[in-house]
Amino acid sequence: MVQPVEPEPTPTTAGMSGRTKLIAVAVVAVLIVGITSGIVYVLSQTPSSLAGIVKVGFSISLTGQYNVEGKNSLTGIETAANWINDHGGVEVNGRAYGLDLDYYDDASDPTNVVNLYPRIITQDNAQFLLAPYSSALTGAAAPLADQYDRILLSHGGSSNTLWTKGYRNLVEVLSPATTYLDGPLDWIKANHPTDKIAYLYADDAFSIVAGRAAVAHGQQLGLAMASNQTYPNKGTTDFHTQLNAAIAAGADDLIGGGHFQDGQAIVSQLSSVNWKPKVVSLLVAVTEPSFQSGLGAAANNVTGPSQWESAVNYTPALAATQGFTWFGPSSADFTTLYKSIHSGLAPTYHSGEAAASIFILVKAIETANSLNTTAVRQALAQMKVMTFFGGFQVDSTGLQIAHTMVLVQWQDGQLKVVQPANVAQSSVRRAGACARSGGTMADLGLVVADLVVGLMLGCVFAVIAHGLNVIWGVTKVVNVAHGEFIMLGAYGAYYLNVYLGFNPVLSVPVDAAIGIGVGFLFYFGLLHRELRGKDTITRETEMVTLVATFGLSLILSNAALAIFKGDAVGIRWAPETLAAGPVHVPLGGLYVAISSVAIIAISDLFLSRTYLGNAIRAYSQDIGAAQLMGINPTRIAAIATAIGFALTMAGGALLTVWLPVGITPLIGATYAPISFVIVVLGGPGKMWGSLLGGLTLGILIDVLPAFGISASIAVAVAFLVLIPVLLFAREGILR
């Protein structure tokens, strides 16, 4: 019997088949990609009003030892190029050219510089070059500039020895290294001539020249030298031996340093040897906002030389009175443009000197009225120009002779220009009654400042421990590899910053999403086989998972060392400080603290107010009973583990605000023990216990040094708090 044929229904959007929807989505995606590609292509073409482009090539340290200085230099270069292009470009023979930047990350390695510059010149066709950051890397690029006959402007290499080798194309924009430490020594001579000086500086090309020049200048001034020490530029993180030697020699003041990482480490370790020098002046590091945000109150009274600060106002009028030709924006205009482009961050001197190299190059091209290397080189040799950065004039070797430096000092959380007197915002402060030393009395302002920093640090401690708390409290698994996942979260935030410009707070959702995936892999790869089908977690199961996660910890830490190497990296994210009376709160730390508390609050609401959260809590209390209620134990344990890993990696991202140059493959060894102590203090499985435990440790670690207790002893005291808790409150201090 023939069946009647049903009429085909008219297709509607609501009833669209899966295949049709897929085709529609694909068509829309192709259209979006096509339109976007067209827009990008059009925007990337040289505007019709321009005759062409001037390509400036360089390598810069976005990773490795000089990553902080390198990133700041790049942002300065980008700001200067933006200003030039917005003001008509580069004018040659009545025609305007756009400025195009061509750069690569040299990872702070001279070997990379040697490989990159030939590529920049021969393949990318760069017409002019900027040097990489640091004297060592500039020294690697200089012979190549002569080999390929390209102008090379140095904005971050100031060792005088570079201009003794006969390079014809190397031109210095900043002051030479021999003048860096004159300012603090001149001040000591004028105000405390009986002080004994300890010199401590790195052994790289720049620091050796600056350090030896300081020793010679001190001797010329008649200042007594207590000690004269150097340390390896690469890999030195422990300065206790050198600092103790300076103390033993009776030093009053500490002069030297090298670059950012070692400078910050030196100051951070002063308290652990119970020494507060009356004057501390260090190269490079002090001018960076992350120096203060990373050290907190310990940065107070530390001075350092600076090539430029926005408070030092060079003007066209000043240029005219001193016989200079003015070129480029004012200091205020440069600072405003820089902040508008770079998320409100203020320029540092590394930003200023790098930007000045662009302005000097453009002025030289326009003066020569040519793009020819020889003509531009002759213009540079004859120019006497002033920019927002200060004076520019070179001798016959290309060495800078017109630019002058200033001395800056951290005072109550603010970086102030303190020398020379005609541009000073404040006078030099010498460590006195308020300084930390071996005594037991502490200045109230320091205690309050440290208490605030301790609270903010404690919030971050809480969130990195929170992930461990969830996993431990629900699955009863002690994850020994917890520290390695904190480390991976920190590296995740770092690379999101390098490639996408994310700050630590913006990195949290991405890190958390990655953590969820990692958590599921962790559960089904390591835990599921041992936990499935069990109504209770036995000691045997705990031991198996303990050994498994210990093995995972070793694998991850060694793999990280192989992949990331041993160089410390970090994120430069230091928004302005918030002044509240004598206390200056770093806004970066405040934002991260608020984010940490919000994460804990959201997780608590999820676990207490949602069906899935209640299911997780039921599983943690009684697996068998949870099964009788229809709860799938495998699914719940896997989800809880994934949540725990999301929290852990999010915490690693937030932690980076306190590690401006401290992200290494080994940070897990520091923060895993802290996390375990926090969980025990607050009580495993207690969400707000993480916050209470974190605040307890943060306050103890940061406040005790205000009373003369060294940082290492403060950490030990914080850990000792665990003993009475284990004896009298085994469920944690939160009831």
C-alpha positions as CSV (number, residue, x, y, z in Angstrom):
1,M,0.0,0.0,0.0
2,V,1.3,3.3,-1.0
3,Q,1.8,5.7,1.9
4,P,0.6,9.2,1.5
5,V,3.4,11.7,1.0
6,E,3.8,14.3,3.8
7,P,4.3,17.8,2.5
8,E,7.8,19.1,3.4
9,P,7.7,21.7,6.1
10,T,8.8,25.2,5.1
11,P,12.3,25.7,6.7
12,T,12.4,28.4,9.3
13,T,15.3,29.9,11.2
14,A,14.1,28.2,14.4
15,G,14.0,24.8,12.7
16,M,17.2,25.2,10.8
17,S,19.2,21.9,10.7
18,G,22.6,21.6,12.3
19,R,24.2,21.3,8.9
20,T,22.5,24.5,7.7
21,K,23.6,26.3,10.8
22,L,27.1,25.2,10.3
23,I,27.2,26.4,6.7
24,A,25.7,29.8,7.8
25,V,28.3,30.2,10.6
26,A,31.1,29.3,8.1
27,V,29.8,31.9,5.6
28,V,29.6,34.6,8.2
29,A,33.1,33.7,9.5
30,V,34.6,33.9,5.9
31,L,32.9,37.3,5.4
32,I,34.3,38.6,8.7
33,V,37.8,37.4,7.9
34,G,37.6,38.8,4.4
35,I,36.4,42.2,5.5
36,T,38.9,42.4,8.4
37,S,41.7,41.3,6.1
38,G,40.7,44.0,3.6
39,I,40.6,46.7,6.3
40,V,44.0,45.6,7.7
41,Y,45.5,45.6,4.2
42,V,44.2,49.1,3.4
43,L,45.3,50.5,6.7
44,S,48.8,49.0,6.3
45,Q,49.4,50.7,3.0
46,T,51.5,53.9,3.0
47,P,49.1,56.9,2.9
48,S,49.0,58.6,-0.4
49,S,50.3,61.8,1.2
50,L,53.6,60.1,2.1
51,A,56.4,59.6,-0.3
52,G,57.4,56.3,1.4
53,I,58.7,55.1,4.7
54,V,62.0,55.3,6.7
55,K,62.5,51.9,8.3
56,V,64.3,51.9,11.6
57,G,65.5,48.5,12.8
58,F,66.7,47.2,16.1
59,S,66.6,44.4,18.6
60,I,65.3,44.9,22.1
61,S,65.2,42.8,25.3
62,L,61.6,41.8,25.9
63,T,62.7,38.7,27.8
64,G,65.8,37.7,29.7
65,Q,67.9,39.7,32.2
66,Y,67.1,43.2,30.7
67,N,63.4,42.7,30.1
68,V,62.2,45.5,32.4
69,E,64.6,48.0,30.9
70,G,63.9,46.7,27.4
71,K,60.2,46.9,27.6
72,N,60.3,50.5,28.8
73,S,62.7,51.4,26.0
74,L,60.4,49.9,23.4
75,T,57.4,51.9,24.7
76,G,59.5,55.1,24.5
77,I,60.5,54.3,20.9
78,E,56.9,53.6,19.9
79,T,55.7,56.9,21.5
80,A,58.4,58.9,19.7
81,A,57.5,57.2,16.3
82,N,53.9,57.9,16.9
83,W,54.6,61.6,17.6
84,I,56.7,61.9,14.4
85,N,54.1,60.3,12.2
86,D,51.3,62.4,13.7
87,H,53.3,65.6,13.0
88,G,53.9,65.1,9.3
89,G,56.6,62.3,9.3
90,V,60.2,62.8,8.3
91,E,60.8,65.5,5.7
92,V,63.4,65.0,3.1
93,N,63.7,67.2,0.0
94,G,60.2,68.6,0.6
95,R,58.6,65.1,0.7
96,A,57.2,63.4,3.8
97,Y,58.1,59.9,4.9
98,G,56.5,57.8,7.5
99,L,58.6,56.2,10.2
100,D,58.3,52.4,10.4
101,L,59.7,50.3,13.3
102,D,61.2,46.9,12.6
103,Y,62.3,45.0,15.8
104,Y,62.8,41.6,17.4
105,D,63.3,40.3,20.9
106,D,67.0,39.5,21.5
107,A,66.2,37.9,24.9
108,S,69.1,39.9,26.5
109,D,71.6,37.6,24.6
110,P,74.5,39.1,22.6
111,T,74.5,36.0,20.4
112,N,70.9,36.8,19.3
113,V,72.0,40.4,18.5
114,V,74.8,39.1,16.1
115,N,72.2,37.0,14.3
116,L,69.3,39.5,14.2
117,Y,71.0,42.7,12.9
118,P,72.1,41.2,9.6
119,R,68.6,40.0,9.1
120,I,67.2,43.4,10.0
121,I,69.5,45.1,7.5
122,T,69.6,42.6,4.6
123,Q,66.2,41.0,4.7
124,D,64.0,43.7,6.3
125,N,65.9,46.5,4.6
126,A,66.2,48.8,7.6
127,Q,67.8,52.1,6.6
128,F,68.8,53.1,10.1
129,L,69.5,51.3,13.3
130,L,68.9,51.7,17.0
131,A,71.2,49.8,19.4
132,P,69.8,47.1,21.7
133,Y,69.7,47.8,25.5
134,S,72.9,47.5,27.5
135,S,76.5,48.1,26.7
136,A,77.2,44.4,26.2
137,L,74.5,44.0,23.5
138,T,75.4,47.4,22.0
139,G,79.0,46.2,21.7
140,A,77.7,43.1,19.7
141,A,75.7,45.3,17.3
142,A,78.3,48.1,16.7
143,P,80.7,46.1,14.4
144,L,77.7,45.0,12.3
145,A,76.6,48.6,11.8
146,D,80.0,49.4,10.4
147,Q,80.1,46.2,8.3
148,Y,76.8,47.1,6.6
149,D,77.3,50.9,6.8
150,R,74.3,51.8,8.9
151,I,73.9,54.6,11.5
152,L,73.5,53.0,15.0
153,L,72.1,55.2,17.8
154,S,72.9,54.0,21.3
155,H,70.1,54.7,23.8
156,G,71.0,52.0,26.4
157,G,74.7,51.3,26.1
158,S,76.8,53.9,27.9
159,S,80.1,52.2,28.6
160,N,82.8,54.6,27.6
161,T,84.9,51.8,26.2
162,L,82.5,51.4,23.3
163,W,83.7,54.7,21.9
164,T,87.4,53.7,22.1
165,K,87.2,51.0,19.4
166,G,86.9,53.3,16.4
167,Y,83.4,52.5,15.3
168,R,82.4,55.1,12.7
169,N,78.6,54.7,12.9
170,L,78.0,54.4,16.6
171,V,76.5,57.5,18.1
172,E,75.6,58.0,21.8
173,V,72.4,59.7,22.9
174,L,72.7,59.3,26.7
175,S,75.4,60.3,29.2
176,P,78.4,58.0,29.4
177,A,78.8,55.5,32.2
178,T,81.7,57.4,33.9
179,T,79.4,60.1,35.1
180,Y,76.6,57.9,36.6
181,L,77.6,57.9,40.2
182,D,79.2,61.3,40.6
183,G,76.0,62.8,42.0
184,P,75.7,60.8,45.2
185,L,79.4,61.0,45.9
186,D,79.4,64.8,45.5
187,W,76.5,65.0,47.9
188,I,78.3,62.8,50.5
189,K,81.4,64.9,50.2
190,A,79.4,68.2,50.7
191,N,77.3,66.9,53.6
192,H,79.0,63.9,55.3
193,P,82.7,63.9,54.3
194,T,83.7,61.5,57.0
195,D,81.5,58.6,55.7
196,K,83.2,55.4,54.7
197,I,82.0,54.1,51.3
198,A,81.3,50.5,50.3
199,Y,81.5,50.0,46.5
200,L,79.6,47.0,45.2
201,Y,78.9,46.7,41.5
202,A,78.4,44.1,38.7
203,D,81.2,42.9,36.4
204,D,79.5,43.7,33.0
205,A,81.0,46.3,30.7
206,F,78.7,49.1,31.8
207,S,78.8,48.5,35.5
208,I,82.5,48.0,35.6
209,V,83.1,51.3,33.9
210,A,80.6,53.1,36.2
211,G,81.8,51.4,39.3
212,R,85.5,52.0,38.7
213,A,84.8,55.7,37.8
214,A,82.9,56.0,41.1
215,V,85.8,54.6,43.0
216,A,88.2,57.1,41.3
217,H,85.8,60.0,41.8
218,G,85.5,59.1,45.5
219,Q,89.2,59.0,45.9
220,Q,89.6,62.3,44.1
221,L,87.0,63.8,46.5
222,G,89.0,62.4,49.5
223,L,86.3,60.1,50.7
224,A,87.3,57.0,52.7
225,M,86.7,53.6,51.0
226,A,85.6,50.8,53.2
227,S,85.4,48.1,50.5
228,N,85.5,47.6,46.8
229,Q,83.7,44.5,45.5
230,T,82.3,43.2,42.2
231,Y,79.9,40.3,41.5
232,P,79.0,38.3,38.4
233,N,76.5,40.1,36.3
234,K,74.6,36.9,35.4
235,G,73.1,34.6,37.9
236,T,74.0,36.5,41.1
237,T,70.9,36.5,43.4
238,D,72.5,36.2,46.9
239,F,74.5,39.3,48.1
240,H,74.7,38.4,51.8
241,T,78.5,37.7,51.6
242,Q,79.3,41.0,50.0
243,L,76.9,43.0,52.3
244,N,78.4,41.3,55.4
245,A,81.9,42.2,54.1
246,A,80.9,45.8,53.8
247,I,79.5,45.8,57.3
248,A,82.7,44.3,58.7
249,A,84.7,47.0,56.9
250,G,82.8,49.7,58.8
251,A,81.0,51.1,55.7
252,D,78.5,53.9,56.2
253,D,77.2,54.1,52.6
254,L,76.6,51.7,49.7
255,I,77.3,52.8,46.1
256,G,77.2,50.6,43.0
257,G,74.7,48.1,41.6
258,G,74.3,47.1,38.0
259,H,70.9,46.5,36.5
260,F,67.3,46.1,37.7
261,Q,67.3,42.5,39.0
262,D,70.5,42.7,41.1
263,G,69.7,46.2,42.3
264,Q,66.4,45.2,43.7
265,A,67.9,42.0,45.2
266,I,70.6,44.0,47.0
267,V,68.1,46.4,48.7
268,S,65.8,43.5,49.6
269,Q,68.6,41.7,51.4
270,L,69.8,44.6,53.4
271,S,67.3,43.9,56.2
272,S,68.4,40.2,56.4
273,V,71.9,41.3,57.4
274,N,70.6,44.0,59.7
275,W,72.2,46.9,57.8
276,K,70.7,50.2,56.9
277,P,73.4,52.3,55.1
278,K,73.0,56.0,55.6
279,V,73.2,56.5,51.8
280,V,72.3,53.8,49.2
281,S,72.8,54.8,45.5
282,L,72.4,52.1,42.8
283,L,72.6,52.1,39.1
284,V,69.6,51.6,36.8
285,A,67.2,49.8,39.1
286,V,66.0,52.7,41.3
287,T,64.3,54.7,38.6
288,E,61.8,51.9,37.8
289,P,58.3,52.1,39.4
290,S,58.4,48.3,39.9
291,F,61.5,48.8,42.1
292,Q,59.3,50.5,44.7
293,S,56.2,48.3,44.1
294,G,58.3,45.2,44.6
295,L,60.2,46.4,47.7
296,G,57.5,48.5,49.4
297,A,58.9,50.6,52.3
298,A,62.4,49.1,51.9
299,A,62.8,51.3,48.8
300,N,62.5,54.5,50.8
301,N,65.6,56.7,50.9
302,V,67.3,54.7,48.1
303,T,68.9,57.0,45.5
304,G,70.0,56.4,41.9
305,P,71.2,58.2,38.9
306,S,68.7,59.0,36.1
307,Q,69.2,60.1,32.5
308,W,65.9,61.8,32.6
309,E,62.8,62.4,34.6
310,S,59.6,64.1,33.5
311,A,59.9,66.6,36.3
312,V,63.1,68.0,34.7
313,N,61.6,70.5,32.2
314,Y,63.8,71.2,29.2
315,T,62.2,73.9,27.0
316,P,62.8,75.8,23.7
317,A,63.6,78.9,25.7
318,L,66.3,77.1,27.6
319,A,67.7,75.6,24.4
320,A,67.9,79.1,22.9
321,T,69.8,80.5,25.9
322,Q,72.3,77.6,25.8
323,G,72.9,77.7,22.0
324,F,70.9,74.5,21.2
325,T,68.3,74.0,18.4
326,W,65.1,72.7,19.8
327,F,63.3,69.6,18.3
328,G,60.3,67.5,19.2
329,P,57.6,67.6,21.9
330,S,57.9,69.2,25.3
331,S,58.4,66.9,28.3
332,A,54.7,67.4,29.3
333,D,53.5,66.6,25.8
334,F,55.7,63.5,25.5
335,T,54.5,62.2,29.0
336,T,50.9,62.8,28.1
337,L,51.2,61.0,24.8
338,Y,53.1,58.1,26.4
339,K,50.4,57.7,29.0
340,S,47.6,57.8,26.5
341,I,49.3,55.0,24.4
342,H,50.5,52.8,27.3
343,S,47.5,52.4,29.7
344,G,48.3,55.4,31.9
345,L,51.8,54.3,32.8
346,A,54.3,57.1,33.3
347,P,57.6,57.0,31.2
348,T,60.8,56.0,33.0
349,Y,64.2,57.3,32.0
350,H,64.7,54.2,29.8
351,S,61.6,55.3,28.0
352,G,62.9,58.8,27.7
353,E,66.4,58.0,26.4
354,A,65.1,55.5,23.9
355,A,62.5,58.0,22.6
356,A,65.2,60.7,22.3
357,S,67.2,58.4,20.0
358,I,64.3,58.5,17.5
359,F,64.0,62.3,17.7
360,I,67.7,62.8,17.3
361,L,67.7,60.4,14.3
362,V,64.8,62.3,12.6
363,K,66.4,65.6,13.3
364,A,69.7,64.4,11.7
365,I,67.9,63.1,8.6
366,E,66.0,66.4,8.2
367,T,69.2,68.4,8.8
368,A,71.1,66.3,6.2
369,N,68.0,66.5,3.9
370,S,69.0,63.0,2.9
371,L,68.5,59.3,3.7
372,N,72.2,58.6,2.8
373,T,74.2,57.2,5.7
374,T,77.3,59.4,5.1
375,A,75.2,62.6,5.0
376,V,73.2,61.7,8.2
377,R,76.4,60.7,10.0
378,Q,77.9,64.1,9.2
379,A,74.8,65.8,10.5
380,L,74.9,63.9,13.7
381,A,78.6,64.9,14.2
382,Q,77.8,68.6,13.8
383,M,74.4,68.8,15.6
384,K,73.8,70.7,18.8
385,V,70.2,69.9,19.6
386,M,68.0,69.9,22.7
387,T,64.9,67.6,23.0
388,F,62.6,67.0,26.0
389,F,65.4,64.5,27.1
390,G,68.0,67.3,27.3
391,G,71.1,68.3,25.3
392,F,72.7,66.3,22.4
393,Q,76.2,66.9,21.1
394,V,78.9,64.3,20.4
395,D,82.7,64.4,20.1
396,S,84.7,63.1,17.2
397,T,84.2,59.5,18.4
398,G,80.4,59.7,18.7
399,L,80.6,60.0,22.6
400,Q,77.9,62.1,24.2
401,I,79.2,65.4,25.7
402,A,76.1,67.6,26.2
403,H,73.6,65.6,28.2
404,T,73.6,65.8,32.0
405,M,72.1,63.5,34.6
406,V,70.0,63.9,37.7
407,L,69.9,62.1,41.0
408,V,66.5,60.6,42.2
409,Q,65.4,59.2,45.5
410,W,62.3,57.2,46.7
411,Q,60.7,59.3,49.4
412,D,57.4,58.0,51.1
413,G,56.5,55.9,48.0
414,Q,57.3,58.8,45.5
415,L,60.3,59.1,43.2
416,K,61.7,62.6,43.6
417,V,64.5,64.5,41.8
418,V,66.9,65.5,44.5
419,Q,69.9,66.8,42.5
420,P,71.0,69.1,41.0
421,A,69.5,71.8,43.1
422,N,68.1,73.9,40.3
423,V,65.7,71.2,39.2
424,A,65.3,69.3,42.6
425,Q,61.8,68.5,43.8
426,S,63.1,67.7,47.3
427,S,66.4,67.5,49.2
428,V,68.3,64.2,49.7
429,R,67.2,62.3,52.7
430,R,69.8,60.4,54.7
431,A,68.7,57.3,56.7
432,G,68.4,58.3,60.3
433,A,66.1,57.7,63.3
434,C,63.4,56.3,61.2
435,A,65.6,53.8,59.4
436,R,65.5,50.1,60.1
437,S,68.7,48.8,61.7
438,G,69.5,46.2,64.3
439,G,67.3,47.9,66.9
440,T,63.9,47.0,68.1
441,M,62.0,50.2,67.9
442,A,60.2,51.0,64.7
443,D,58.8,54.1,63.2
444,L,55.0,54.2,63.3
445,G,54.8,55.3,59.6
446,L,56.9,52.3,58.5
447,V,54.8,49.9,60.6
448,V,51.6,51.2,59.1
449,A,53.0,51.1,55.6
450,D,54.2,47.6,56.1
451,L,50.9,46.6,57.6
452,V,49.1,47.8,54.5
453,V,51.5,46.0,52.2
454,G,51.3,42.9,54.4
455,L,47.5,42.9,54.0
456,M,47.7,43.2,50.3
457,L,50.4,40.5,50.0
458,G,48.3,38.3,52.4
459,C,45.3,38.5,50.0
460,V,47.5,37.2,47.1
461,F,48.9,34.4,49.4
462,A,45.3,33.5,50.2
463,V,44.3,33.0,46.6
464,I,47.4,30.9,45.6
465,A,46.6,28.7,48.6
466,H,42.9,28.6,47.8
467,G,43.3,26.2,44.9
468,L,45.2,23.8,47.1
469,N,42.5,24.2,49.7
470,V,39.7,23.2,47.3
471,I,41.6,20.1,46.0
472,W,42.7,19.0,49.5
473,G,39.4,19.7,51.1
474,V,37.3,17.9,48.5
475,T,39.4,15.0,47.1
476,K,41.6,14.7,50.1
477,V,44.6,14.8,47.8
478,V,47.7,16.6,48.9
479,N,49.0,18.1,45.7
480,V,52.8,18.3,46.1
481,A,53.0,19.8,42.6
482,H,50.9,22.8,43.7
483,G,53.9,25.2,43.5
484,E,54.7,24.2,40.0
485,F,51.2,25.1,38.9
486,I,51.6,28.5,40.6
487,M,54.7,28.9,38.5
488,L,52.9,28.0,35.3
489,G,50.2,30.5,36.1
490,A,52.8,33.2,36.6
491,Y,54.5,32.4,33.3
492,G,51.1,32.3,31.6
493,A,50.5,35.9,32.8
494,Y,54.0,36.9,31.7
495,Y,53.5,35.7,28.1
496,L,50.0,37.2,28.0
497,N,51.7,40.5,28.9
498,V,54.5,40.1,26.3
499,Y,52.4,39.1,23.4
500,L,49.0,40.7,24.2
501,G,49.8,43.4,26.6
502,F,47.6,42.0,29.4
503,N,48.2,43.1,33.0
504,P,48.1,40.5,35.8
505,V,44.4,41.2,36.6
506,L,43.4,40.8,32.9
507,S,45.4,37.6,32.7
508,V,43.3,35.9,35.4
509,P,40.4,34.7,33.3
510,V,42.7,33.2,30.7
511,D,44.9,31.5,33.3
512,A,41.8,30.2,35.0
513,A,40.5,28.7,31.8
514,I,43.8,27.0,31.1
515,G,43.7,25.8,34.7
516,I,40.3,24.1,34.2
517,G,41.7,22.1,31.3
518,V,44.9,21.2,33.2
519,G,42.8,20.2,36.2
520,F,40.7,17.7,34.2
521,L,43.9,16.3,32.7
522,F,45.4,16.1,36.2
523,Y,42.4,14.3,37.6
524,F,41.9,11.7,34.8
525,G,45.7,11.3,34.3
526,L,46.8,10.9,37.9
527,L,43.9,10.6,40.3
528,H,40.9,8.9,38.7
529,R,42.4,5.4,38.7
530,E,43.2,5.6,42.4
531,L,40.0,7.4,43.5
532,R,37.3,5.6,41.4
533,G,34.9,3.3,43.2
534,K,36.0,4.3,46.7
535,D,33.5,5.5,49.3
536,T,36.3,6.8,51.5
537,I,39.8,8.1,51.0
538,T,42.2,5.8,52.8
539,R,45.8,6.5,54.0
540,E,47.0,4.2,51.2
541,T,45.2,6.3,48.6
542,E,46.6,9.5,50.1
543,M,50.2,8.0,50.0
544,V,49.8,6.9,46.3
545,T,48.6,10.4,45.2
546,L,51.3,12.0,47.3
547,V,54.0,10.1,45.6
548,A,52.4,10.7,42.2
549,T,52.2,14.4,42.6
550,F,55.7,14.5,44.0
551,G,56.9,12.9,40.8
552,L,54.9,15.4,38.7
553,S,56.5,18.2,40.7
554,L,60.0,17.0,39.7
555,I,59.0,16.6,36.1
556,L,57.4,20.0,35.8
557,S,60.2,21.9,37.6
558,N,62.9,20.3,35.4
559,A,60.9,20.8,32.2
560,A,60.4,24.5,33.2
561,L,64.1,24.9,33.7
562,A,64.8,23.4,30.3
563,I,62.1,25.6,28.5
564,F,62.3,28.9,30.4
565,K,66.0,28.7,31.4
566,G,67.1,30.2,34.7
567,D,66.7,33.9,33.9
568,A,64.2,35.8,36.0
569,V,61.5,37.6,34.1
570,G,58.6,39.8,35.2
571,I,55.7,42.1,34.3
572,R,56.1,45.8,34.5
573,W,52.7,46.8,35.8
574,A,52.9,49.6,38.3
575,P,49.9,52.0,38.2
576,E,50.1,55.2,40.3
577,T,50.2,55.0,44.1
578,L,47.3,56.1,46.3
579,A,48.4,58.5,49.1
580,A,46.6,58.1,52.4
581,G,48.4,60.3,54.9
582,P,51.9,59.0,55.4
583,V,51.0,55.7,53.7
584,H,51.4,55.3,49.9
585,V,49.5,52.3,48.6
586,P,50.6,50.9,45.2
587,L,47.4,50.6,43.1
588,G,48.7,47.5,41.3
589,G,48.9,45.7,44.7
590,L,45.5,47.1,45.7
591,Y,43.8,45.9,42.5
592,V,45.3,42.5,42.9
593,A,44.3,42.3,46.6
594,I,40.7,43.2,45.7
595,S,40.7,40.6,42.8
596,S,42.0,38.0,45.2
597,V,39.2,38.6,47.8
598,A,36.6,38.6,45.0
599,I,37.8,35.2,43.7
600,I,37.5,33.7,47.2
601,A,34.1,35.2,47.7
602,I,32.8,34.0,44.3
603,S,34.1,30.5,45.0
604,D,32.4,30.5,48.4
605,L,29.1,31.6,46.9
606,F,29.4,28.9,44.2
607,L,30.1,26.2,46.7
608,S,27.3,27.2,49.1
609,R,24.6,28.5,46.8
610,T,24.5,26.3,43.7
611,Y,23.5,22.7,43.1
612,L,26.9,21.8,41.8
613,G,28.6,23.5,44.7
614,N,26.5,21.7,47.2
615,A,27.2,18.4,45.4
616,I,31.0,19.1,45.7
617,R,30.5,19.8,49.5
618,A,28.5,16.6,49.9
619,Y,31.2,14.6,48.1
620,S,33.8,16.1,50.4
621,Q,31.9,15.1,53.5
622,D,30.7,11.6,52.6
623,I,31.2,10.0,49.2
624,G,28.9,7.1,49.9
625,A,26.0,9.3,51.0
626,A,26.6,11.6,48.0
627,Q,26.2,8.6,45.7
628,L,22.9,7.7,47.3
629,M,21.7,11.2,46.5
630,G,22.4,10.6,42.8
631,I,25.7,12.4,42.7
632,N,28.3,11.1,40.2
633,P,31.5,11.0,42.3
634,T,33.8,10.9,39.3
635,R,32.3,13.9,37.7
636,I,32.2,15.9,40.9
637,A,35.8,15.0,41.9
638,A,37.0,16.0,38.4
639,I,35.1,19.3,38.5
640,A,36.4,20.2,42.0
641,T,40.0,19.4,40.9
642,A,39.5,21.6,37.8
643,I,38.2,24.4,39.9
644,G,41.2,24.0,42.3
645,F,43.6,24.3,39.4
646,A,41.8,27.3,37.9
647,L,42.2,29.1,41.3
648,T,45.8,28.1,41.6
649,M,46.8,29.4,38.1
650,A,44.8,32.5,38.6
651,G,46.6,33.1,41.8
652,G,49.9,32.6,40.0
653,A,48.9,35.4,37.6
654,L,48.0,37.7,40.4
655,L,51.2,36.9,42.3
656,T,53.3,38.4,39.4
657,V,52.5,42.0,40.6
658,W,54.8,41.3,43.5
659,L,57.4,39.6,41.3
660,P,58.3,42.4,38.8
661,V,61.5,40.5,37.9
662,G,61.1,37.4,40.0
663,I,59.3,34.8,37.8
664,T,61.6,31.8,37.5
665,P,61.0,28.0,37.1
666,L,61.8,27.6,40.9
667,I,59.3,30.0,42.4
668,G,57.1,27.0,43.3
669,A,59.6,26.0,45.9
670,T,58.9,29.3,47.7
671,Y,55.2,29.5,47.4
672,A,54.1,25.9,47.8
673,P,55.2,25.7,51.5
674,I,53.4,29.1,52.1
675,S,50.3,27.7,50.6
676,F,50.4,24.5,52.8
677,V,50.8,26.6,55.9
678,I,47.9,28.8,55.0
679,V,45.6,25.9,54.4
680,V,46.5,24.3,57.7
681,L,46.1,27.6,59.5
682,G,42.7,28.3,58.0
683,G,41.5,24.7,57.9
684,P,41.4,22.4,54.9
685,G,38.1,22.9,53.0
686,K,37.2,26.2,54.6
687,M,37.0,28.8,51.9
688,W,37.4,31.9,54.1
689,G,40.1,30.0,56.0
690,S,42.4,30.6,53.0
691,L,42.0,34.4,53.4
692,L,42.5,34.3,57.2
693,G,45.6,32.2,56.8
694,G,47.0,34.3,54.0
695,L,46.5,37.6,55.9
696,T,48.2,36.1,58.9
697,L,51.3,35.1,57.0
698,G,51.4,38.3,54.9
699,I,51.3,40.6,58.0
700,L,53.9,38.6,59.9
701,I,56.3,38.4,56.9
702,D,56.0,42.1,56.0
703,V,55.6,43.8,59.4
704,L,58.2,42.0,61.6
705,P,61.2,43.5,59.6
706,A,60.0,47.0,60.8
707,F,61.1,45.9,64.3
708,G,64.6,45.0,63.2
709,I,63.8,41.3,62.6
710,S,65.4,40.1,59.3
711,A,63.2,39.0,56.5
712,S,64.4,35.3,56.7
713,I,63.6,35.2,60.4
714,A,60.2,36.8,59.8
715,V,59.3,34.0,57.4
716,A,60.5,31.4,60.0
717,V,58.3,33.0,62.7
718,A,55.3,33.0,60.3
719,F,55.9,29.2,59.8
720,L,56.3,28.6,63.5
721,V,52.7,29.9,64.1
722,L,51.7,26.5,62.6
723,I,52.9,24.6,65.7
724,P,50.3,25.9,68.2
725,V,47.6,25.6,65.6
726,L,48.5,21.9,65.1
727,L,48.6,21.4,68.9
728,F,45.4,23.2,69.9
729,A,43.3,23.8,66.8
730,R,43.8,21.0,64.3
731,E,40.7,22.0,62.3
732,G,42.3,25.4,61.7
733,I,41.8,28.8,63.4
734,L,38.6,29.5,61.6
735,R,35.7,27.8,63.4
